[in-house]
Amino acid sequence: MTHGEATAQVAAPVNFDAGKTLPVKVFDEITELRVRRPNVVEQEAKRRKRRAHFAPDGRLVLVAVDHPARGVTQIRKEELAMGDRYQLLARTRRVFDDPQMDGIVATADILEELLFLSHLERKKGGKSFLDGRVLVGTMNRGGLAGTAFEMDDSFTGMTAKRIAELRLDGGKMMFRLDPADAGSGKTVQACADNINELRKYRLPAFVEALTMEKKPGGGYHTLNNAALLIRNCGIAAGLGDSSAHVWLKLPYCQDFDKVGMATTLPILLLGGPARESQRETLADFAAGLASSPRVRGAIIGRNLLFPVEGDPLPMCNALTELVHGKRKKE
């Protein structure tokens, strides 16, 4: 299958047994390590084998696991689905069973939990599921969902310095523009500053650029059309003192070919709000990949980790095959 074809197939629905992927005993061991041996994080980060280049074929599929840090826990009608850390961590570990899953975008707490888990698995079997993966630290999560300061999305997450200390592979940030909220301007300035900081460590910056509108009853929704995304491409590409290390994160929309002509920066498509169908999500990714040479993969969270069908791995397999092509037989 060539890149961008809409023929990726999701395997038959399989219920997800979290215990087979992450035994509760191992989950409890992570807390014990936090209490007794917190330095395991740094030790495991130093042992981890990094890629020579973070996107060997020029394409990436990353799972996004940073929603809870902004107070977002809802999946469809389940208000606290992502608030269950055991399920969230087990599902995150599950998608790493796909050898073509490139890696993860996450806050420090999630990345540390994965490093603890990597340590435990390495001790038992000599291997780590994090070797050769792309680990990207989330930098701004201060725009807590439902608050008056949501658009003032301050950088309360990982710093460029800490990302470099842990030998991670990049930093992720976002700005959400609400023309009526001055907090958006502060976030844009902070993004520029942190793009510069990442450049000092020769690390890529993944910049999510959205336009928002306040709902009459409170909260925000994303305005998603080609005209606004084209505008946001220009804004994001102009941030900081260099764009040479910047990747864009954008939602798919109609006329995305026009968005692709608005920039030379590589684009990763966002998964968006949780949907009722994996096929609908895959169809959007396929259309996006076919729309422009700028589209180089996907960053997906809720639609991958909590599919209606249960087990996240079949969806992951379908998506990575869509982006990277068919797997080579071992």
N, C-alpha and C positions, 0 to 999 in steps of 0.2 A: 504493500500500500504506500502510495506517495504522500508526502506531507500535505495536509489540508483536505484530504478526501474525507467525505462524510460517511464512510462505510465502517468505522470502528464499531465493533459489536461488544455489548456488555454481556457477560456470562449470566446464566440463570440466577435468580435471586437466591442468596444464601444468608441465613441468619448469622449474626456475628456473635461468637462466643469469646468475650473479652478474656476470660480466664485462660484460654489456650495460647493467646498472644502474650498476655501479661498476668501471670499468676498473682493473686492478691498478696501472697507472701512476699513476692519480689517488690510489689508496690510499697508494702510496709517497710521493706529493707531500705528503700530510698529515704524514708523519714529517719531511719536509724543512722544512715550515712550523714544526713544533714546535721544530726545532733553530735555525732562522734567524730566524723571525718569529713568536714566540709571542704577540705583542701583537695579531695578527690576530683572535684570539678577541674581545677587547674592541672592536676596530674593527667587526667584523661584527655583534656584538651591538647596537652603537649604530645601525648602518645598518638593522637589521631592522625592518620595519613590523609593529607590533603591532595586534591587534584593539582596537576601541573597547570591546567587552565580550567577555570570554573565552568566553561561551556565548550567542551571539545568539538562538538559538531555545530556550534553556534546557536543551539537551542536549549531551553530549560523548561522543566516542569517542577514547580515548587509547591509544597503544601503550606498554607498559611494557618498558623496556630497562635494568633495574637489577639483574638477577639475578646476573651474574658478580661484582659487587662484594661480594656476600655469600657467594661461593664456590659458587654454584649454577650448574652448567654443563650438567647432563644434560637431554637431550630423549628421552623414552621410553627406549630401550635404549642410546642413544649418550651415553656419560658426559661427553664433552668438546665436544658440539655447539656450545654457546654460548661455548665457550672460543676458537673460531675467530673472531677479531675481524673478519677480512675478510668472512666470511659474515654475521656478525651486523650489521655496518654496511651491507653491501649490501642485506640484507633489510629493514633499517630504512628505508633510503633508498627502497626499492621501494614501501612502503606510502604514502609521501608522493606517489606518482603518483595516488592517489585524492584528488580535490579536496575530498571530504567528510570525509576523515580530519582530525580537529581538531588532533591534535598528539601529544606524547610526554611520558612520565614517565621520567626517566633520571638517572643519576649525572653528576657534572661531566665525567668523561672522555668519555663518550658525547656529551654536549651540546657539548663543545668540538670533538670530531671532526666533528659535524654543522655547527658554525659554520665550521670550516676548509673543509669540503666546500662549504658555501654560498658562501664567499668564492671558491673556485675556479670554481664554476658561474656565479656572478654575473659574474666577470671574463670568462668565455667567452661567456655569452649575455645578460648584463644583468639576469637575474632570479634570485631566490632561492626555493627550495622551502620556506624557513622563514618567508617573509613571510605574515602573516595566520594563522599557526599558534599553538597553545598549547604553551608550553614550561614544563614543571614539573620542578623540581629535587628529586632524592631526598636526604633529609636524614639518615636513620639506616640504616646498613648494618653496624654493629659486631657484630651477632649472627651471626657466621659459622657457616654450616651445619656441623653435626657436631661443634661444639666444646662444652666444658663451660659456656661463657658465652653460649650461643646466645640464651637468653631475656633476657640483659642487653644489649639491642639498642641500643648506644650510638650517639650522633649523630656518626658519623665522616665523614658526607657533606657536602653543601652547607649553608651557614648562610643564615639569612634575609637577612643583609647582602649576601652574595655573590649570592644570587638576585636581589636588588634591583639590585645593581651591573650585572649582565648583562641587566637589563630582561626577566627571565623572568616568567612569569605565575602562579606559585604554588609551594608546597612540599609535598612528599609525605612522610608518616611512617607508621610502623606500630607497634602494640603487639600482642604475642602473650602472652596470659595463660596461665601454667601455675601453678595454685594452690599447687603444691609447690616453686616456684622463686622465691626472693626477687628474682632479677634482673628478673622481670616488673615488679615495683613500681618499680624504678629507671627502667625504660623508660617507664612510664605518667607518672611525674613529668617526665621529659625531654620527652615529647610535650606536656604542658601548657605547659612553658616555651617550647617552640618555636612552639606555636599563638599564644602571646602575642607572640613576636618577629615572626611574620609579620603579625600585626594592626598592629604599629607601622608596617610598610611598606605597609599596605592591600593585602595579598596573601592570596588564599585558601589555606586549609590542607586538604589531602586526607588524611584519617586512615583507615588500614586497621586494623580492630579484629577480632582473631581470638582464639579459645581453642584451646590446644594440649594435647596429651597425649603423654607420653614413651612411645616404643615399648619393649617388653621387650628388644629387641636393640640399642637405641640409636637416637638420632634422634627426631624428633617427627612427628606427623601432626595435621592440623587437625580439630577436632571441629566439625562443621557441622550444626547443627539450629536450628530457629526459636527455641527457648527460650534458647539461648546467645547467638544474635545479638540478640535483644531485649534481653538483659542488657547486651551490649556497646554497643548503641545508646545506652543511658542513661549508660554510663561515658564513652564517647567524647564525647557531647554536653555532658557536664559538665566537660570538661577546659578549663583556662585561664580567662581573665577575660571571654571572649566566645565565643559559638558562631556569631555572625552571618556569619562568613566561612568556616565549616567545611563541607566535603563529606565524606560517609562512603564508604568502599570496603568492600564486603561480598561474600562469596561467595553465590551463589544456593543455595537449599535448598527443600524442600517447605514448604508453608504460608508462603511468603514474603509473602503478603498481611498476615499477622500481624506480620511484621517491619516492613513499611511503616507499620503503625499505631503503632509504638513510637517514632517520631520525626517531627519536621517538617523535619529536615535532608535535603538532596538526597543521593541514593545513586547511586553508580556500581558496577556489578556487576563482580566479578573474573572473569578467565578461568580461573583455577585450573590444576591440573597438566596437562601435555600429554596430549592424548587421541588416539585412533585415528581419530576422525571429526570433520570440520568441522560436519556436520549436527547432531551431538549438542550441540556447543558452541552453535551458533546457536539450537537449540531451547530451551536453558536461558535464553539471553538474551531470546528472544521471550517466554517464560513470565514471566520477571522483569519485563520492561517492561510486560506486561499486568497484573501483580499489584498495582501501586500507583502513584499519581501521584508518589510520592517517587523512584521509579527513573527516573533521567535519563540513562542511557547505560551505557558500559562502559569498563573499563580492562583491556586484554588483552595478554599477552606471548607466551609460548611457543606457545600455540594459534594465534596469528596469524602469527608470524614463521617458525615451523617446522612448517607443516602437512604431514601425510603426503602430501598431493596435490602438494607441491612449491612452486609459485609462491605467495607470500603475498598477492598483489594480489586474486585473485578472492574469497578469504575476506574481505579488507578491504572490498571493494565490497559484498559481501552484508551485512556487519555495519553499515556506515555507512548503507546503505539501510534496514536494519531500524530503526535509531535515528532517522535524520533524515528518512526518507521517500525517495521516488524522486527521482533527480536531475532538475534542470531542464535542458531541452535548450539547448545553447549556440547 
